[in-house]
Amino acid sequence: MINKINNISQKFLENFQSFFLLLARLTIAYGFLDPALNKWNAIEDTASWYESLGIPFPLLNVYISASVESLGVVLLALGLLTRVISLPLIGTMVVAILTVHIGNGFSSGDNGFEIPLYFLLLLGIFASFGAGKFSLDNYFSKK
């Protein structure tokens, strides 16, 4: 009986898998948009801040993180090279957690690592499972 219920619910919910992957990709892409734009709009200020955090080669790292985040916005939204772009974005989240957020605890209300951790976990899902049916990755894999 339990197997039958699991099979029915699995078949029903499988129809929503790609839809929720799409919503998650768009949400995370949007979440990277403002930080990327802020970095591009204040490269020198961000480099000074990176330097104060002890990040080596701060100007170079601002350009790298701004580029990765900007590319991430586009690729995640399109579902293109989703697994590939998820990896450097995970790296960005690890650095953000370790340099900015971890000392503030978990809570996002205290600028803790809660939100970057959620981003990291969702990016891990994209890296592991891909973008889903509603993506250019899926379109091009059929060609």
LOBA-515772 format. One record per residue: residue number from 1; residue in three letters; chain; x, y, z of N, C-alpha, C, O in turn. Coordinates in steps of 0.001 Angstrom, whole numbers, plus 524288, in hexadecimal, padded with zeros to 5 digits. Layout:
N
  resi  resn  chain    n.X    n.Y    n.Z   ca.X   ca.Y   ca.Z    c.X    c.Y    c.Z    o.X    o.Y    o.Z
   NUM   ala      A      X      Y      Z      X      Y      Z      X      Y      Z      X      Y      Z
...
//
This chain:
143
  resi  resn  chain    n.X    n.Y    n.Z   ca.X   ca.Y   ca.Z    c.X    c.Y    c.Z    o.X    o.Y    o.Z
     1   met      A  80330  7FB4A  80000  80000  80000  80000  8035A  804F6  80000  80251  808A3  7FD15
     2   ile      A  8076D  80500  8035A  80AE9  8098A  8039F  80DCA  80A41  7FE79  80E7B  80EAB  7FCAF
     3   asn      A  80F7B  805F9  7FC11  8121E  80653  7F704  80E8C  808A5  7F2DB  81042  80BC3  7EF9E
     4   lys      A  8099D  8071D  7F2F5  805DE  8091A  7EF23  80523  80F02  7EFD4  8050A  811EB  7EC01
     5   ile      A  804A1  810BD  7F4B8  8040C  81659  7F5CA  808F9  8194C  7F424  808A0  81D7C  7F1CD
     6   asn      A  80D90  8171C  7F55C  81274  81994  7F3C3  812DE  819FD  7EDD9  8148D  81E05  7EBD6
     7   asn      A  8115D  815E7  7EB06  81195  815F7  7E54E  80DF0  81A0F  7E305  80F67  81CDD  7DF66
     8   ile      A  80931  81A6C  7E51B  8056C  81E48  7E32E  80769  823D1  7E43F  80745  8272A  7E0CC
     9   ser      A  80944  824C6  7E90D  80B27  82A0C  7EA50  81008  82B63  7E734  810BD  82FE0  7E5A1
    10   gln      A  8136C  82785  7E64E  81829  8287A  7E340  816D0  82A08  7DDA9  81909  82DC0  7DB94
    11   lys      A  8133B  8273D  7DB41  811AE  82879  7D5DE  80F2F  82DE9  7D595  8102C  830DD  7D1EC
    12   phe      A  80C01  82F2D  7D965  80976  83449  7D992  80D7B  838A2  7DA48  80D59  83C8D  7D77E
    13   leu      A  81106  837F4  7DDFD  814CC  83C13  7DF40  8191B  83C96  7DB29  81B5E  840CC  7DAA0
    14   glu      A  81A4D  83873  7D847  81E3B  838CC  7D42A  81CC5  83CE4  7D018  8202E  83F34  7CD9D
    15   asn      A  817B4  83DC7  7CF6B  815F7  841BD  7CBB3  81787  8473C  7CD68  817E2  84AC6  7CA2C
    16   phe      A  81871  847F1  7D266  819BD  84D17  7D46C  81FA3  84DEB  7D520  82154  8524E  7D624
    17   gln      A  822BF  849D3  7D49A  82852  84A2D  7D599  82AEF  84E6F  7D255  82DA3  851CC  7D475
    18   ser      A  82A2B  84E50  7CD50  82CB5  8522A  7C9E9  82A8E  8579F  7CAC7  82D6A  85B75  7CA4E
    19   phe      A  82598  85802  7CC07  82346  85D1A  7CD27  825E1  85F8F  7D1F3  82738  8642D  7D1E6
    20   phe      A  82697  85C77  7D60F  8290D  85E91  7DAC3  82EE1  85F8D  7DA00  83106  8632C  7DC53
    21   leu      A  83178  85C64  7D6CA  836EF  85D89  7D578  8374E  862BC  7D28D  83AE1  865CE  7D383
    22   leu      A  833AB  863B9  7CF07  8338A  868B5  7CC3B  832C3  86D3C  7D015  835A8  87112  7CFEB
    23   leu      A  82EE3  86CCB  7D385  82DEF  870F8  7D758  832A4  871DA  7DADC  83400  87650  7DC0B
    24   ala      A  8351B  86DA9  7DC82  839C2  86E25  7DFD9  83E3C  870B9  7DCE0  840F0  87412  7DF05
    25   arg      A  83F0C  86F32  7D7F2  84336  87192  7D4CE  8424C  87766  7D425  845E6  87A86  7D4C6
    26   leu      A  83D78  878DF  7D2E0  83C3B  87E68  7D217  83CD3  88180  7D724  83E9F  885F6  7D70F
    27   thr      A  83B56  87F2F  7DB7C  83BD7  881D2  7E088  8418B  882AB  7E1ED  84306  886F2  7E38C
    28   ile      A  844BA  87EB0  7E152  84A49  87F31  7E298  84CF2  882EE  7DEC9  85040  8860B  7E05F
    29   ala      A  84B8C  882A8  7D9D0  84DC3  88650  7D5FA  84C86  88BEB  7D793  84FF1  88F4C  7D77A
    30   tyr      A  847B2  88CE2  7D904  84626  89222  7DABA  84919  893B2  7DFB4  84A83  8983D  7E065
    31   gly      A  849FC  88FEF  7E318  84CDD  890FD  7E7E7  8527E  8929B  7E6F6  854BD  89571  7EA21
    32   phe      A  854CF  890DC  7E2B0  85A25  89263  7E15E  85A64  8978C  7DE59  85E93  899E2  7DDEF
    33   leu      A  85606  89952  7DC43  85608  89DFA  7D8F6  857D3  8A2DC  7DBDE  85B6A  8A586  7DA18
    34   asp      A  8556E  8A40F  7E039  856C0  8A8D3  7E316  85C63  8A8CD  7E510  85F1D  8ACB4  7E468
    35   pro      A  85E3C  8A489  7E777  863BF  8A47B  7E90C  86789  8A539  7E477  86B7E  8A7E7  7E4FB
    36   ala      A  8664E  8A2D7  7E003  869B3  8A374  7DB72  869C2  8A920  7D9A0  86DEB  8AB53  7D8A4
    37   leu      A  86529  8AB7C  7D930  864DE  8B0F6  7D780  86792  8B49B  7DB5D  86A35  8B850  7D9CB
    38   asn      A  866EA  8B38D  7E060  86986  8B6C8  7E454  86F71  8B685  7E3C6  8721D  8BA7B  7E44C
    39   lys      A  87178  8B1E9  7E2B8  87722  8B16A  7E1FA  878E3  8B479  7DD2A  87CBB  8B75B  7DD65
    40   trp      A  87619  8B3DE  7D8D0  87798  8B6A2  7D407  8772E  8BC91  7D4B1  87A4E  8BF7B  7D27C
    41   asn      A  87366  8BE51  7D7AD  8729A  8C3F8  7D864  87663  8C668  7DC40  876CE  8CB30  7DC81
    42   ala      A  87926  8C33B  7DF41  87CC9  8C552  7E328  8817F  8C1B7  7E3B2  882A4  8BFC0  7E7EF
    43   ile      A  8842F  8C0E4  7DF62  8889D  8BD3E  7DF41  88CB0  8BEA9  7E362  88E48  8BB55  7E677
    44   glu      A  88E60  8C39B  7E373  89282  8C53F  7E718  890C3  8C4C7  7ECC7  893BE  8C2F9  7F018
    45   asp      A  88BF9  8C662  7EDE5  889F8  8C600  7F33F  8898F  8C04C  7F4F4  88AD7  8BEF7  7F965
    46   thr      A  887CC  8BCFF  7F173  8875E  8B770  7F2B7  88CBF  8B513  7F37E  88D79  8B1CC  7F6EF
    47   ala      A  89088  8B6B2  7F057  895E7  8B4C7  7F0FB  8980C  8B669  7F651  89AAA  8B352  7F8E9
    48   ser      A  896FC  8BB28  7F7F1  898B4  8BCEA  7FD26  8962C  8B9A1  8016D  898BA  8B82A  8053B
    49   trp      A  8913A  8B881  800CB  88E7C  8B53F  80498  890CA  8AFBF  804A9  891AB  8AD8D  808D9
    50   tyr      A  891C7  8AD7B  80008  89431  8A851  7FFB9  89977  8A856  80287  89ACA  8A4B1  80560
    51   glu      A  89C6B  8AC84  801A7  8A190  8ACF0  80433  8A0F1  8AD00  80A21  8A403  8AA8D  80CE8
    52   ser      A  89CFC  8AFCA  80C19  89C1B  8B009  811C2  89A81  8AAB8  813F6  89B37  8A9B4  8189B
    53   leu      A  8985C  8A75E  810AA  896E3  8A217  8124A  89B76  89E49  81201  89B07  899CD  813B0
    54   gly      A  89FDC  8A01A  80FDB  8A46E  89CC1  80F59  8A46D  89968  80A7C  8A75D  8959E  80A21
    55   ile      A  8A127  89AC5  806BE  8A0FD  897D5  801D3  8A5AC  89979  7FE86  8A661  89E1C  7FD79
    56   pro      A  8A8E2  895B5  7FCE1  8AD7E  8971F  7F9C1  8ABFE  89928  7F458  8A7DC  897D9  7F242
    57   phe      A  8AF5F  89C55  7F228  8AE7F  89E93  7ECF8  8A8EA  8A0A7  7EC7C  8A5F0  89EDE  7E928
    58   pro      A  8A782  8A467  7EFCA  8A205  8A607  7F025  89FAE  8A7FC  7EB08  89B3C  8A6A6  7E9C9
    59   leu      A  8A289  8AB17  7E80E  8A055  8AD1E  7E32C  89F4B  8A8B0  7DF50  89B28  8A87E  7DCDD
    60   leu      A  8A303  8A531  7DECC  8A24F  8A0AC  7DB5A  89D9F  89D64  7DD25  89A7A  89BA7  7D9F3
    61   asn      A  89D37  89C93  7E23D  898EC  89963  7E43E  893A1  89C02  7E3A7  88FAF  89951  7E31B
    62   val      A  89370  8A13B  7E3C0  88E7E  8A3E7  7E2AE  88CDE  8A2E8  7DD05  88856  8A1B9  7DBF1
    63   tyr      A  8908C  8A363  7D97B  88F41  8A268  7D3FF  88D90  89CC2  7D321  889EB  89BB6  7D02C
    64   ile      A  89039  89927  7D5B5  88EC5  893A7  7D529  88955  892AE  7D75C  8860A  89052  7D4C4
    65   ser      A  88861  89480  7DC28  88343  8936C  7DE8A  87EDC  8963B  7DBA9  87AA2  89407  7DB02
    66   ala      A  87FC6  89B02  7D9F1  87BC1  89DD9  7D6FE  87AA0  89B21  7D1CD  87621  89AD4  7D01E
    67   ser      A  87EAC  8992D  7CF50  87DF8  8966B  7CA54  87B13  89143  7CB14  8777D  89007  7C81F
    68   val      A  87CA1  88E45  7CF03  87A13  88943  7D00C  8745A  88A21  7D162  870F3  8875E  7CF68
    69   glu      A  87345  88DFD  7D4C2  86DDD  88F07  7D643  86AA5  890EA  7D19C  8662C  88F46  7D0F3
    70   ser      A  86CDA  89451  7CE66  86A05  89644  7C9D0  868EC  891E6  7C5EC  86493  89165  7C3ED
    71   leu      A  86CDC  88ECD  7C4E3  86C27  88A5A  7C15F  86836  88684  7C3B7  8650A  8843B  7C0EB
    72   gly      A  86874  885DA  7C8D3  864C3  8826B  7CB81  85F26  88425  7CAD8  85BAB  880EA  7CA19
    73   val      A  85E3E  88940  7CB1E  858EF  88B4C  7CA64  856CE  88993  7C51E  85276  8878C  7C4C3
    74   val      A  859DA  88A63  7C113  8581C  8892C  7BBC2  85781  8834D  7BAF0  8537C  8817E  7B904
    75   leu      A  85B8A  88058  7BC69  85B71  87ABC  7BB51  85758  877DD  7BE8C  854C0  87456  7BC90
    76   leu      A  856BC  87954  7C381  852AE  876CB  7C6AC  84D40  87817  7C49C  849DC  874B0  7C45D
    77   ala      A  84C6B  87CFF  7C322  84743  87E87  7C121  845EC  87B7E  7BC28  84170  879F1  7BB61
    78   leu      A  849BD  87AAD  7B8DF  848DE  877DA  7B3FF  84909  871E9  7B4BA  84720  86EFB  7B16D
    79   gly      A  84B4A  87032  7B901  84C17  86A91  7B9AF  85022  86893  7B5E4  84F8F  86459  7B3AB
    80   leu      A  85438  86B9D  7B526  85868  86A51  7B175  85D79  86980  7B479  85F0A  86CD9  7B78C
    81   leu      A  86004  86519  7B39D  864CD  863C1  7B67A  863EB  86419  7BC62  8674D  865DC  7BF4F
    82   thr      A  85F60  86267  7BE04  85DB4  862F9  7C36F  86162  8603F  7C73B  862DF  86279  7CB3A
    83   arg      A  862D3  85B79  7C5FD  86658  8589D  7C981  86BB1  85B31  7C9B4  86E22  85B6A  7CDD7
    84   val      A  86D7D  85D1A  7C559  872A7  85F8D  7C518  872CC  8649B  7C83C  87659  86554  7CB66
    85   ile      A  86F0B  86820  7C775  86F17  86D34  7CA24  86DE3  86C98  7CFF4  86F64  86FED  7D314
    86   ser      A  86B3B  8686F  7D16C  86A0D  867A7  7D6F4  86EFF  866F5  7DA37  86F1D  8688C  7DEC1
    87   leu      A  87307  864A4  7D802  877CC  8639F  7DAFD  87AA0  8689E  7DCA8  87BC7  8692E  7E14B
    88   pro      A  87BCE  86C4A  7D91A  87E4D  8711D  7DAF6  87AB5  87463  7DE6A  87C90  87735  7E1D7
    89   leu      A  8759E  8740A  7DD8E  87200  876DC  7E0FD  87205  8747F  7E678  8718E  87753  7EA54
    90   ile      A  8728D  86F51  7E6D3  87323  86CD0  7EBEF  87812  86EDD  7EE8F  8780A  8700D  7F338
    91   gly      A  87C4C  86F49  7EB96  8812B  8716C  7EDBA  88075  876F1  7EFC9  88285  87851  7F3E8
    92   thr      A  87D86  87A18  7ECE4  87C69  87F77  7EE93  87976  87F77  7F3BB  87A8D  882A5  7F72C
    93   met      A  875BC  87BE9  7F445  872B3  87B9D  7F921  8760A  879BF  7FDB1  8756E  87BA0  80213
    94   val      A  8798D  87612  7FCB0  87D0E  8743D  800D1  88073  878C2  802C4  88113  8797F  8077A
    95   val      A  882A1  87BC5  7FF1B  885D8  88046  8009F  8829B  8844B  80399  88467  88670  80782
    96   ala      A  87DDA  88551  801C7  87A72  88913  80477  87944  88748  80A09  87968  88A65  80DB3
    97   ile      A  8781D  8824F  80AA2  876F1  88044  80FD9  87BB7  880C5  81361  87B4A  882A0  817CB
    98   leu      A  8803E  87F20  81172  884F0  87F05  814B6  88729  88469  815EC  88974  88530  81A13
    99   thr      A  88684  8881E  81260  888E9  88D3E  81335  88538  89151  81575  886F8  894DB  81834
   100   val      A  88033  890E9  81461  87C84  89503  815E4  8789C  89330  81A04  877B6  895EB  81DDF
   101   his      A  87652  88EA8  8193E  8719F  88D3E  81C29  8726D  889BC  820E8  86F63  88A10  8249E
   102   ile      A  87657  88674  820ED  876AE  88267  824F6  8773C  884AE  82A72  87532  8827D  82E36
   103   gly      A  879F2  888FF  82AE4  87AAA  88B70  83005  875B0  88DBF  83246  87582  88F23  836E0
   104   asn      A  871A6  88E27  82F0E  86CAF  8906B  830CB  868AD  88C47  83243  8642E  88D90  83362
   105   gly      A  86A3D  88759  83244  8669A  88328  83389  86352  8818B  82EE0  86497  882CF  82A6A
   106   phe      A  85F24  87EC5  82FEB  85BEA  87C97  82BC3  857E6  8806B  8299C  85727  880AD  824DD
   107   ser      A  85553  8835C  82CF3  850BC  88670  82B82  851DE  88A9B  82765  8559B  88D99  827D7
   108   ser      A  84E93  88ABB  82368  84F2B  88EBA  81F54  84E15  8942A  82183  85025  89805  81F83
   109   gly      A  84AE3  89484  82592  849B9  89992  827F7  84E80  89C16  82A72  84EAF  8A0D4  82B34
   110   asp      A  8525E  898D6  82BB5  85746  89AC3  82DF5  85BB8  89AA6  829F7  8604B  89AC4  82B71
   111   asn      A  85A66  89A6C  824E5  85E32  899DD  820A2  86151  894D2  8212E  865F0  89492  81FDF
   112   gly      A  85EA5  890D0  82326  86121  88BBF  823B7  8615A  888CC  81E97  86036  88AF2  81A71
   113   phe      A  862D3  883DF  81EEA  863C9  880D1  81A29  85EFC  87DEF  81822  85F7C  87AAA  814A5
   114   glu      A  85A65  87F08  81A31  855A2  87C47  818A2  8548C  87CB0  812C6  85410  878AD  8102B
   115   ile      A  85429  88157  810AD  852C9  88214  80B28  85707  87FF7  80784  855C1  87D26  803D5
   116   pro      A  85C0D  8813A  80868  86000  87EDE  804FF  86009  878E7  8053E  8613C  8764E  80160
   117   leu      A  85EB8  876BF  809CB  85E69  8710F  80A37  859FC  86EEE  806D8  85AA5  86AF2  8043C
   118   tyr      A  8557B  87188  806E0  85127  86FDF  80386  852B7  8702A  7FDCA  85185  86CA0  7FAC2
   119   phe      A  8555D  87456  7FC4D  8573B  874D0  7F6E4  85ADB  87042  7F5A6  85A55  86DC2  7F193
   120   leu      A  85E88  86F2F  7F92A  8624C  86B00  7F85B  85F7A  865C2  7F7BA  860D2  862B1  7F446
   121   leu      A  85BA0  864BB  7FB01  858C7  85FC9  7FAA4  855BD  85F55  7F583  855C5  85B34  7F30B
   122   leu      A  85327  86381  7F3EB  85050  86354  7EEF0  85410  862B9  7EA5C  852F1  85FD9  7E6AB
   123   leu      A  85872  8655F  7EA92  85C5A  864BC  7E672  85E66  85F24  7E64C  85F81  85D11  7E21B
   124   gly      A  85EE6  85CB5  7EADB  8606C  85736  7EB15  85C66  853B5  7E883  85DC4  84FDE  7E5F6
   125   ile      A  8576B  85509  7E92E  8533D  85219  7E692  853AA  852C8  7E0A9  85325  84EFD  7DDBF
   126   phe      A  8549A  85792  7DEDE  85527  85873  7D935  859E6  8558D  7D717  859AA  85341  7D2DF
   127   ala      A  85E3C  855A6  7DA06  862F3  852E8  7D847  861FF  84D03  7D80E  86409  84A5A  7D49C
   128   ser      A  85EF2  84B00  7DBAB  85DFE  84561  7DBEF  859D4  84379  7D822  85A71  83F66  7D5A8
   129   phe      A  85593  84674  7D7B2  85110  844A0  7D4B5  8505B  8475E  7CF7A  84D53  8458F  7CC36
   130   gly      A  8530E  84BA0  7CEA5  8526E  84E87  7C9D0  84DFB  85270  7CA27  84BE8  8537C  7CE5C
   131   ala      A  84C93  8548B  7C5B8  848E4  858E6  7C56B  8433B  8573A  7C4CF  83FB7  85A67  7C5A3
   132   gly      A  84240  85262  7C367  83CE8  8509B  7C288  83B48  8512B  7BCD7  83E58  852CB  7B981
   133   lys      A  8366A  84FCB  7BBD5  83461  84FC4  7B676  833DA  85532  7B41F  83475  855E0  7AF66
   134   phe      A  832BC  85912  7B762  831E2  85E63  7B570  83704  8615B  7B568  837C5  864FD  7B878
   135   ser      A  83A84  85FD0  7B1F4  83FB9  8621E  7B1CB  84224  8616E  7AC68  8409C  85E01  7A966
   136   leu      A  845E5  864B8  7AB47  848D7  86409  7A66D  84C5B  85F43  7A6B8  84D7C  85CD8  7A2B8
   137   asp      A  84E1B  85DDF  7AB66  85125  8590B  7ABF8  84E02  85468  7A9E7  85012  8512F  7A6FD
   138   asn      A  84919  85412  7AB62  845C2  84FD2  7A99C  844DA  85021  7A3B5  8450C  84C2E  7A0F9
   139   tyr      A  843E1  854C6  7A1D4  842FB  85584  79C34  847A9  853A6  798FB  8470F  850AE  7953F
   140   phe      A  84C5D  85575  79A80  850FE  85416  79786  852A7  84E5F  79845  85541  84C28  794E1
   141   ser      A  8512E  84BFE  79CA5  85294  84681  79D68  84F6B  842F2  799D8  850F6  83E7F  798E0
   142   lys      A  84B03  844DF  797E5  847B9  841D0  79450  8498A  84250  78EB1  8480C  83F28  78B62
   143   lys      A  84CBB  8463A  78D8E  84E90  84720  7882C  852EA  8437A  786BA  854E6  843B3  7825A
//
